[in-house]
Amino acid sequence: MNLALAGASWYARSMRVRGVFLLPAMALATLSVSCPRPASEPAATSPAPAPASAVTAPLAEAAPAVAVAAPAPSAARAEDVAPPGEEAAMAPGALAAAPGGDPLALPALPPELVDDGSDALPELDPPPATAPTAAEEEVHELASVARETWIFAEPRWTSRRIGYLRAGAVVARRPEPSGRTSCADGWYHIEPNGYVCIGASATLNIHDLAVEASSRRPVRRFASPTLPVVRGEAALAATQPGETVLAATQPDANALAATQPGANALAATQPGANARAATQPDANALAATQPDANARAATQPGETARAATQAGDATTLLGGLPYTYVMSRSPTPPLYARLPDEDEQRGAEPDLAAHLRRAATAARAPDFVAPPPPDATPSVLLYGRPAPGLAGDRRSPGALVLGRARTRSGFALLSTFDHDGRRFGLTTDLAVLPLDRTRVIRPSAFAGMALPEGVPLPVAFARRRHAARLVPGERGGVTRAPLRFREAIPLSGASRRLGGVDYLEARDGSLVRSDEVVRVDPLPRNPAWAVRGRKWIDVSIDKQSLVAYEGTRPVYVTLVSTGADGLGDPKTTRSTIQGLFRIHTKHVTVTMDGDEEDEDPFDFRDVPFVQYFTEGFAFHAAYWHDDFGTPRSHGCVNLSPLDAAWLFEWTTPEVPAEWHGALSLRKGTLVSIRP
């Protein structure tokens, strides 16, 4: 994604991250955006903040970045997400790649990426010498009422930013303020660390209307795809139509798999899988895509998602996405400030009658994805009241329509509900959206494979939709068993040539054609930084693969989508940058968009699980495509939602449970990107 930076390259001028970090002189992410950049909207500030130029950039104290000398560093563009952008020529932590662009050839971890202790926070408010007893203990809290409520390392505006809260987040705090410097209502120490100024973006009133309206939190943790037990010809018949749930038990199914508690409905959503029951009108199998709606789906006809309705099974409910997502149709929907009555709908939507007829027809199509079951109408919208605006929003009193969605827009929904015979959703920006003018996102069911101890690389992924494996039979014959598209197959490392065709041997003894899979091999050498206990990520542009390592041991392998222009120059093409970096800024979600005059305009709200590692380049989930394994992005590294959620929780810096973002100087996970 690309971030708007003065004097940045063409793609940086064409994208921005919306509503996050308007910090002109700061390098909040010191990015030159390579994915859709954050949009420039005023960030909510306290009544008397220090000038933005005085706020120390989160990474400003890090050692100067070294130019990445990779042959084709890339900067993602239009469809990628960008972090808060600021004036910085190079993102923090960028390193010179080894000759030929291979960071693995570096003889040692460069000093620019060595942890120098700069992330340590000062002990300004030590806990009381005597902790209160359980009977005396009282919980004190504060809440965010803005898109970004910044958390500082010290109780002053010029301190380093270490993270932020999103509207609706409620966190524990110390009972008394730690100071009032340029913050009349006080700086409060929050859990687990840092300070928040009470003012325009935060409040001690945890029952504020904006807090109540935004109280549904994004889901972050999902069942991890693991390697199933492989037993020869097990479950071959399970691939027959009508038995899609059991299909995930095929040998080496990477799946998302029926081997995961409560995840047995996920395989049914794989491309080509016969899972339309989950998406037929009125079947509402995506219905459970609302957090806390897990009990509802159990009542669906046929209980097609029975295990999917187990309490807490966010994997099946949301498919790796933190919210329910929709994409706008054409003509784009209006964004209402409140629930409109029938006359107001007709006035704001002149084509309403014809549109509703078309929508009813579309709902009968085989590929229609039904919205979730309706929630109760949000209390903040009852009795004709307008939705409360977030801090910094400029809403005219009495306004009915806030605007219209842009072309190719995506929205995250806090809830959905019925009103006057139509289904509406409340977006994370607290706008009311008619869902019949959108299409509900069916998240990709693809996920990589967690590698348990003792299961090393290589691993292959089926890259053809009609690939098959040869399974040896008991009497010397072989059985041809279909492979699901992008199914992961752990390999033994051996190969054979049969009938003039090259085959790779799987760990269960079956054979797969080498030209029907993409093979992810062990590294040719262990890099200098692959020491015990250190996490790092290896991305191969040629293989479109990502491997997460702990020391020298691979723990997760998957397919990704890097820049659409391959190994091109990231400054002038949609290519992914190469070199060695550190993750420095993480967002549970962040919005990215491009300018209307761009060749590929878009406005993707709440892009999930974004992790910036240099300039505007980031790892993030893509909810708008399912082409993982194929170059596709504007320069960022796109992952499936399930993969992105897993990676987000595994990497550092950690994002505390109620926080929406975190920043680090030198403690982020290492990232190696090579051809």
C-alpha positions in Angstrom: 0.0 0.0 0.0 1.3 3.5 -0.5 1.5 6.3 1.9 1.3 9.9 0.8 4.8 11.3 1.2 6.1 14.6 -0.1 8.2 14.0 -3.1 7.5 10.3 -3.1 7.3 8.2 -6.2 4.3 8.1 -8.5 2.6 5.2 -6.7 3.1 6.9 -3.3 1.2 9.9 -4.6 -1.7 7.7 -5.8 -2.6 6.0 -2.5 -3.1 6.8 1.1 -4.2 5.3 4.4 -7.3 6.9 5.6 -7.8 8.5 8.9 -4.6 7.2 10.4 -1.7 9.3 11.6 -1.8 12.8 10.2 1.7 13.5 11.5 3.4 15.6 8.8 6.8 15.7 10.4 6.8 12.3 11.9 7.9 9.0 10.5 5.1 7.1 12.2 5.9 4.4 9.9 8.3 6.3 7.9 6.9 4.9 4.8 6.8 5.6 1.2 3.7 3.7 0.6 3.7 0.7 -1.5 0.2 -0.5 -0.8 -2.9 1.7 -0.7 -1.9 4.5 1.4 -3.6 5.9 4.5 -6.0 8.7 3.5 -5.2 12.1 4.8 -7.8 13.0 7.4 -7.2 15.0 10.5 -6.3 12.8 13.4 -8.2 13.5 16.6 -6.1 15.5 19.1 -6.4 16.7 22.6 -7.5 20.2 23.3 -4.0 21.6 23.5 -1.6 19.2 21.9 1.9 20.0 20.9 2.3 20.7 17.2 2.4 17.5 15.1 5.9 18.4 14.2 7.0 18.2 17.8 5.7 14.7 18.3 8.6 12.3 18.1 8.1 9.7 15.4 7.8 6.2 16.9 10.9 5.2 14.9 12.7 8.4 14.8 15.2 7.2 17.5 16.2 4.2 15.5 19.5 4.2 13.6 19.4 5.8 10.2 18.0 3.4 7.6 20.3 2.1 5.0 19.1 2.1 1.4 17.9 -1.2 0.2 20.2 -2.3 -2.6 18.2 -5.0 -4.0 17.9 -5.3 -7.7 14.2 -4.7 -7.8 13.0 -3.3 -4.5 9.3 -2.8 -4.8 6.7 -0.5 -3.6 3.2 -1.8 -3.4 0.4 0.3 -4.8 -3.2 0.5 -5.5 -4.6 -2.4 -3.7 -2.3 -2.6 -0.8 -2.6 -1.0 2.5 -0.5 1.7 3.8 0.4 2.8 7.3 0.4 6.2 8.7 2.7 8.1 6.6 5.2 10.8 7.3 8.0 12.6 5.8 10.8 10.1 5.6 12.9 9.0 2.7 13.4 5.4 3.9 11.4 3.2 6.2 12.9 2.2 9.5 15.0 -0.9 9.5 15.8 -1.1 5.8 19.1 -2.8 5.1 21.4 -3.2 2.2 20.8 -6.5 0.6 23.6 -8.8 -0.3 25.0 -8.7 -3.8 22.4 -10.1 -6.1 19.6 -9.0 -3.8 19.8 -12.1 -1.5 19.7 -11.0 2.1 20.5 -14.6 3.2 24.1 -14.0 2.1 24.7 -11.3 4.7 27.5 -12.5 6.9 25.9 -11.1 10.1 22.9 -9.2 11.2 23.7 -5.6 10.4 23.9 -3.2 13.4 21.0 -1.2 12.1 18.7 -4.1 13.0 20.2 -5.2 16.3 18.0 -4.6 19.3 19.7 -1.7 21.1 17.3 -1.5 24.0 15.5 1.6 22.6 12.1 0.0 23.0 12.5 0.0 26.8 9.9 2.2 28.6 10.8 4.4 31.5 9.7 3.4 35.0 7.8 6.6 35.6 4.9 5.3 37.6 6.0 2.2 39.6 3.1 0.2 41.1 2.1 1.0 44.7 4.4 -0.7 47.3 1.3 -2.4 48.7 -1.2 -3.8 46.3 -4.9 -3.5 47.4 -6.6 -6.7 48.6 -9.1 -8.3 46.4 -12.0 -6.8 48.4 -10.5 -3.3 48.1 -9.5 -3.6 44.5 -11.5 -1.3 42.1 -11.1 -1.3 38.4 -10.6 2.0 36.7 -11.0 2.4 33.0 -10.8 4.8 30.1 -12.2 4.5 26.6 -11.3 5.6 23.1 -13.8 7.7 21.1 -11.6 8.2 18.0 -10.2 6.3 15.1 -6.8 6.6 16.8 -6.2 7.4 20.4 -2.5 7.5 20.7 -0.5 5.8 23.5 2.8 7.5 24.5 5.8 6.1 26.3 5.7 9.0 28.7 3.0 11.5 29.8 3.9 14.2 27.3 3.1 14.9 23.6 6.7 14.9 22.6 7.3 11.4 23.9 7.5 8.4 21.6 4.3 6.8 20.4 4.1 3.1 21.2 0.6 2.3 19.9 -3.0 3.4 19.7 -6.6 2.5 20.6 -9.6 2.4 18.3 -13.0 3.8 19.2 -14.9 1.5 21.6 -11.8 0.0 23.2 -12.0 0.1 27.0 -8.7 -0.4 28.9 -7.7 -0.5 32.6 -5.9 2.6 33.9 -4.4 3.9 37.1 -6.9 5.7 39.3 -5.1 9.1 39.3 -3.4 11.0 36.4 0.3 11.0 36.1 0.5 14.6 35.0 -1.4 17.3 33.1 1.3 18.7 30.9 -0.6 20.2 27.9 -3.5 17.8 28.8 -6.0 19.5 31.1 -7.9 16.4 32.0 -4.8 14.4 32.7 -2.4 11.8 31.4 -3.4 8.3 32.6 -1.1 5.2 32.7 -2.9 2.3 31.0 -2.5 -1.4 30.8 -0.1 -3.0 30.0 1.9 0.2 29.5 1.9 3.7 28.2 0.0 6.9 28.7 -3.2 8.4 27.2 -4.4 12.0 27.4 -8.0 12.4 28.3 -9.6 14.9 25.9 -11.0 14.8 22.4 -9.9 11.3 21.6 -10.3 9.5 25.0 -12.8 9.7 27.9 -13.2 8.4 31.4 -16.9 7.9 30.6 -16.9 4.3 29.4 -20.7 4.7 28.6 -20.2 7.4 26.1 -22.4 6.9 23.0 -19.5 6.5 20.6 -18.0 3.9 22.9 -21.3 2.0 23.1 -21.8 2.2 19.3 -18.3 0.8 18.7 -18.2 -1.7 21.5 -18.0 -4.8 19.2 -14.3 -5.5 19.0 -12.5 -7.0 16.0 -11.8 -10.8 16.2 -8.0 -11.5 16.1 -7.4 -15.1 17.1 -8.5 -18.0 14.9 -7.9 -21.8 15.0 -4.4 -22.4 13.6 -4.3 -24.7 10.5 -2.1 -27.7 11.5 -0.7 -30.7 9.8 -3.1 -33.6 9.9 -2.1 -37.2 10.5 -1.3 -38.8 7.2 -2.3 -42.4 6.6 -1.9 -43.5 3.0 -5.2 -43.6 1.2 -7.2 -42.3 4.1 -10.5 -40.6 3.1 -10.1 -40.7 -0.6 -13.8 -41.2 -1.0 -14.3 -38.1 1.0 -13.6 -36.0 -2.1 -16.9 -37.2 -3.6 -19.5 -34.4 -4.2 -21.6 -33.9 -1.1 -18.9 -34.9 1.3 -16.9 -31.7 1.3 -16.6 -31.5 5.0 -14.7 -34.8 5.1 -12.6 -33.7 2.2 -10.3 -31.9 4.6 -9.2 -35.2 6.0 -7.5 -36.2 2.7 -3.8 -37.1 3.2 -1.8 -34.0 3.9 -4.8 -31.7 3.7 -3.4 -28.3 4.5 -6.8 -27.5 5.5 -8.0 -25.4 7.5 -9.3 -28.6 8.1 -11.8 -30.8 9.6 -8.9 -31.8 11.9 -9.4 -28.5 13.7 -12.0 -28.2 16.4 -15.0 -26.4 15.0 -13.3 -25.8 11.7 -15.0 -28.6 9.8 -17.0 -26.3 7.7 -14.1 -24.3 6.3 -13.0 -26.7 3.6 -16.4 -26.4 2.1 -15.6 -22.9 1.1 -12.5 -23.8 -0.9 -12.8 -22.8 -4.5 -14.6 -25.5 -6.4 -15.8 -27.1 -3.2 -19.5 -27.9 -3.2 -20.4 -25.7 -0.3 -23.1 -23.6 -1.7 -25.5 -24.5 1.1 -23.5 -22.1 3.1 -24.1 -19.3 0.7 -27.6 -20.0 -0.6 -30.2 -17.3 0.1 -31.8 -17.8 3.5 -29.3 -20.5 4.4 -27.1 -17.8 6.0 -24.1 -20.0 6.5 -22.0 -16.9 6.5 -24.5 -15.7 9.0 -22.2 -16.6 11.7 -19.7 -14.2 10.4 -20.7 -11.8 13.2 -18.7 -12.2 16.4 -20.9 -13.5 19.2 -23.4 -14.8 16.7 -22.0 -18.3 16.9 -25.1 -19.8 18.5 -27.4 -18.6 15.7 -26.0 -20.7 12.9 -26.8 -23.9 14.8 -30.4 -23.2 13.9 -29.8 -23.2 10.2 -31.6 -25.7 8.1 -29.7 -28.9 8.1 -27.3 -27.6 10.7 -24.7 -27.4 7.9 -22.4 -25.5 10.1 -22.9 -27.4 13.3 -19.3 -27.4 14.5 -19.0 -23.9 13.1 -21.4 -22.8 15.8 -19.3 -24.0 18.7 -18.7 -21.2 21.1 -15.6 -19.2 20.3 -15.0 -20.7 16.9 -14.1 -17.5 15.1 -12.3 -19.5 12.4 -15.5 -20.8 11.0 -17.5 -17.7 11.8 -15.3 -15.1 10.1 -12.8 -17.1 8.0 -9.9 -15.1 9.4 -11.5 -11.6 9.0 -11.9 -9.4 12.1 -15.3 -8.2 11.1 -18.0 -9.0 8.5 -17.0 -7.2 5.3 -18.9 -6.0 2.3 -18.0 -4.5 -1.1 -20.1 -1.8 -2.7 -22.0 -2.4 -5.9 -22.8 0.1 -8.6 -24.4 2.5 -8.2 -22.6 2.9 -4.9 -24.6 3.0 -1.7 -25.4 6.2 0.3 -23.9 6.4 3.8 -26.7 7.4 6.1 -26.1 9.3 9.4 -29.2 7.6 10.9 -31.9 5.1 9.9 -33.9 6.6 7.2 -37.7 6.2 6.9 -39.2 5.0 3.6 -39.7 8.5 2.2 -36.2 9.5 3.1 -34.8 6.3 1.4 -36.7 7.1 -1.8 -35.4 10.7 -1.7 -31.8 9.7 -1.2 -32.1 6.7 -3.7 -34.2 7.7 -6.7 -33.8 4.3 -8.3 -34.8 2.4 -5.1 -37.8 0.5 -6.5 -35.9 -0.8 -9.5 -32.9 -1.5 -7.4 -34.8 -3.6 -4.9 -36.2 -5.7 -7.7 -32.7 -6.4 -9.1 -31.5 -7.2 -5.6 -34.2 -9.7 -5.1 -33.3 -11.4 -8.3 -29.6 -11.4 -7.4 -30.4 -13.1 -4.0 -31.6 -16.1 -5.9 -28.3 -16.6 -7.8 -26.3 -19.7 -6.9 -23.2 -17.7 -5.9 -25.1 -15.2 -3.7 -23.6 -14.8 -0.2 -26.3 -14.1 2.3 -25.7 -11.4 5.0 -25.4 -12.5 8.6 -28.5 -13.0 10.6 -29.7 -9.7 11.9 -28.6 -8.3 15.2 -30.9 -6.1 17.3 -31.0 -2.5 16.1 -28.1 -0.7 17.8 -29.6 1.3 20.7 -27.7 4.4 19.6 -29.9 4.4 16.4 -33.3 4.0 18.1 -36.0 6.6 18.0 -34.5 8.3 14.9 -31.3 9.3 16.6 -28.2 9.8 14.4 -25.2 7.6 15.0 -22.6 9.4 17.1 -19.6 10.6 15.2 -16.1 9.6 16.2 -13.9 12.3 17.5 -12.8 14.6 14.7 -15.7 13.7 12.4 -17.5 16.8 11.0 -21.2 15.8 10.8 -23.8 18.5 10.2 -26.6 18.4 12.8 -29.7 17.0 11.2 -27.8 15.5 8.2 -29.4 12.4 6.7 -26.7 11.4 4.2 -23.0 11.6 5.0 -22.0 10.9 1.4 -21.8 8.0 -0.9 -19.4 5.1 -1.0 -16.6 5.5 -3.6 -16.2 3.1 -6.5 -14.7 -0.2 -5.5 -15.2 0.3 -1.8 -14.9 -2.2 1.0 -16.5 -1.8 4.5 -16.2 -3.6 7.8 -19.4 -3.9 9.7 -19.9 -3.8 13.5 -23.5 -5.2 13.2 -26.3 -5.8 10.7 -30.0 -5.2 11.4 -33.4 -5.0 9.7 -35.3 -1.7 9.3 -38.4 -1.0 7.1 -37.9 -4.3 5.3 -34.3 -3.7 4.4 -31.0 -5.0 5.9 -28.6 -2.3 7.0 -25.1 -2.4 8.5 -23.3 -0.1 10.9 -19.7 0.5 9.7 -16.7 1.0 11.9 -16.9 4.7 11.0 -20.5 4.7 12.4 -22.2 5.2 9.1 -25.5 3.3 8.2 -25.1 1.3 5.0 -27.9 -0.4 3.0 -26.6 -4.0 2.5 -28.6 -4.7 -0.6 -26.3 -2.2 -2.4 -23.3 -4.3 -1.4 -22.1 -7.9 -1.7 -21.1 -9.8 1.4 -17.5 -11.0 1.3 -16.9 -14.7 1.3 -13.4 -14.9 2.8 -10.9 -17.1 1.2 -10.7 -20.5 2.9 -7.1 -21.0 1.9 -4.5 -21.2 4.7 -1.0 -22.5 4.8 0.3 -25.2 7.1 1.7 -25.0 10.6 4.7 -27.4 10.8 5.0 -29.3 14.0 8.3 -30.3 15.5 9.9 -33.0 13.3 8.1 -32.1 10.1 10.5 -30.0 8.0 10.4 -28.5 4.5 10.0 -29.2 1.6 6.3 -28.7 1.3 4.4 -28.5 -2.0 1.2 -26.7 -2.8 -1.1 -27.9 -5.6 -1.1 -25.1 -8.2 -3.6 -26.6 -10.6 -7.3 -27.0 -9.9 -7.4 -30.6 -11.3 -4.1 -31.9 -9.9 -3.9 -35.4 -8.5 -1.6 -37.7 -6.5 -0.7 -41.3 -7.1 -1.3 -43.4 -4.0 0.4 -46.8 -3.8 -2.1 -49.7 -3.2 -1.7 -52.8 -1.2 -0.9 -55.1 -4.2 1.5 -52.8 -6.0 -1.0 -50.8 -7.9 -1.7 -47.2 -7.6 -4.8 -45.1 -7.1 -5.3 -41.7 -8.6 -6.6 -39.3 -5.9 -7.5 -35.7 -6.6 -5.7 -32.9 -4.9 -7.6 -29.8 -3.8 -6.4 -26.5 -5.3 -3.5 -25.2 -3.2 -3.6 -28.3 -0.9 -0.3 -28.5 1.0 1.7 -31.8 0.7 4.7 -32.4 3.0 7.4 -34.0 0.9 10.1 -36.5 1.7 12.6 -34.8 -0.6 12.8 -37.8 -2.9 11.7 -37.7 -6.6 11.0 -40.3 -9.3 10.5 -40.4 -13.0 7.6 -42.5 -14.2 6.5 -42.7 -17.8 8.6 -39.7 -18.7 7.0 -37.6 -16.0 8.8 -36.2 -12.9 7.1 -36.9 -9.6 7.8 -35.8 -6.1 7.4 -38.2 -3.2 5.1 -37.1 -0.3 5.9 -38.0 3.3 3.0 -40.5 3.2 4.5 -42.3 0.2 2.2 -40.9 -2.5 3.5 -39.2 -5.6 2.6 -35.8 -7.0 3.6 -34.4 -10.4 6.3 -31.8 -10.1 4.6 -29.6 -12.8 1.3 -29.6 -10.9 2.7 -28.2 -7.6 4.9 -25.3 -6.4 7.6 -26.7 -4.1 8.9 -24.7 -1.1 12.4 -26.0 -0.2 14.6 -25.7 2.8 17.0 -22.7 2.6 20.3 -23.3 0.8 22.0 -21.9 3.9 21.1 -20.8 7.4 21.4 -17.0 7.7 23.5 -15.5 10.4 20.5 -14.3 12.3 18.8 -17.7 12.5 19.7 -18.3 16.1 17.6 -20.2 18.6 14.6 -18.4 19.8 14.7 -15.6 17.2 11.6 -15.3 14.9 12.0 -14.3 11.3 10.2 -14.5 8.0 11.5 -15.6 4.6 9.5 -14.5 1.5 10.4 -15.7 -2.0 9.0 -13.7 -4.8 9.7 -16.4 -7.4 7.9 -19.0 -5.4 5.2 -16.7 -4.0 5.9 -18.3 -0.7 6.3 -17.3 2.9 8.0 -19.4 5.6 8.0 -18.3 9.3 11.1 -19.5 11.2 12.1 -19.8 14.8 15.8 -20.0 14.6 16.5 -22.6 11.9 13.2 -24.4 12.3 10.3 -23.6 9.9 7.1 -23.4 11.8 4.6 -22.2 9.2 4.5 -22.2 5.4 2.1 -20.7 3.0 1.5 -19.0 -0.4 1.2 -15.2 -0.8 0.7 -12.6 -3.5 3.5 -10.2 -3.9 3.8 -7.2 -6.3 2.1 -7.8 -9.7 5.3 -6.7 -11.6 7.5 -9.4 -10.1 11.2 -8.4 -9.8 10.7 -5.0 -11.2 11.8 -1.7 -9.6 9.5 -1.0 -6.7 9.9 2.8 -7.2 8.4 2.7 -10.7 6.4 -0.6 -10.9 4.1 -2.6 -8.7 6.9 -4.8 -7.4 7.8 -5.9 -3.8 10.9 -4.5 -2.3 13.8 -6.9 -1.6 16.2 -6.9 1.4 16.3 -7.4 5.1 13.9 -5.4 7.4 12.1 -5.4 10.7 8.4 -5.2 11.3 8.0 -1.8 13.0 4.2 -0.9 12.9 1.2 -3.3 13.3 -2.5 -2.5 12.8 -5.3 -4.8 13.6 -7.0 -3.0 10.7 -6.2 0.2 8.7 -8.0 1.8 5.8 -6.4 2.4 2.4 -7.5 4.1 -0.6 -6.4 5.7 -3.9 -7.2 9.0 -5.6 -10.3 9.1 -7.9 -8.2 10.1 -10.9 -6.0 6.9 -10.5 -6.3 4.2 -13.1 -7.4 1.8 -10.4 -9.3 3.8 -7.8 -10.3 2.0 -4.6 -11.3 2.6 -1.0 -10.7 -0.5 1.3 -11.8 0.2 4.8 -10.2 -1.7 7.7 -7.7 -3.8 5.7 -6.9 -6.6 8.2 -3.7 -7.5 10.0 -1.4 -5.0 8.5 2.4 -5.2 9.4 4.7 -2.6 8.0 8.3 -3.5 7.6 9.8 -0.7 5.5 8.5 2.5 3.8 4.9 1.6 2.7 5.5 -2.1 2.3 3.5 -4.4 4.6 2.1 -7.8 5.1 -1.7 -7.8 5.2 -4.8 -9.8 4.6 -6.6 -9.2 1.3 -10.4 -9.6 1.5 -10.9 -8.5 -2.1 -9.2 -11.4 -3.9 -8.4 -15.1 -3.6 -5.3 -15.4 -5.9 -2.8 -16.3 -3.2 0.2 -18.0 -4.9 0.0 -15.5 -7.8 1.7 -12.0 -8.0 -1.1 -9.6 -7.7 -0.5 -6.7 -5.2 0.6 -3.2 -5.6 3.8 -4.1 -3.8 2.7 -5.3 -0.4 2.7 -9.0 0.5 -0.9 -10.1 0.4 -2.0 -13.1 2.6 -5.2 -15.0 3.0 -7.2 -13.8 6.1 -6.4 -16.9 8.1 -2.7 -16.7 7.3 -2.6 -13.0 8.0 -4.3 -13.5 11.4 -1.9 -16.2 12.3 1.2 -14.2 11.3 -0.1 -11.1 13.1 -0.3 -12.9 16.5 3.0 -14.7 16.0 5.2 -11.6 15.1 6.5 -8.8 17.2 5.9 -6.1 18.3 2.9 -7.6 20.1 -0.3 -5.7 20.0 -2.0 -5.9 23.5 -5.5 -7.3 23.5 -7.5 -4.0 23.6 -5.0 -2.0 21.5 -5.6 -1.5 17.7 -1.9 -0.9 16.8 1.6 -1.0 18.2 5.0 0.4 17.1 8.5 -0.7 17.8 12.0 0.7 17.4 14.1 -2.4 17.2 12.2 -5.4 18.6 10.1 -6.2 15.5 10.3 -9.6 13.7 13.0 -9.8 11.0 11.8 -10.0 7.4 13.9 -11.3 4.5 12.5 -10.8 1.0 14.4 -12.2 -1.9 13.8 -13.3 -5.5 
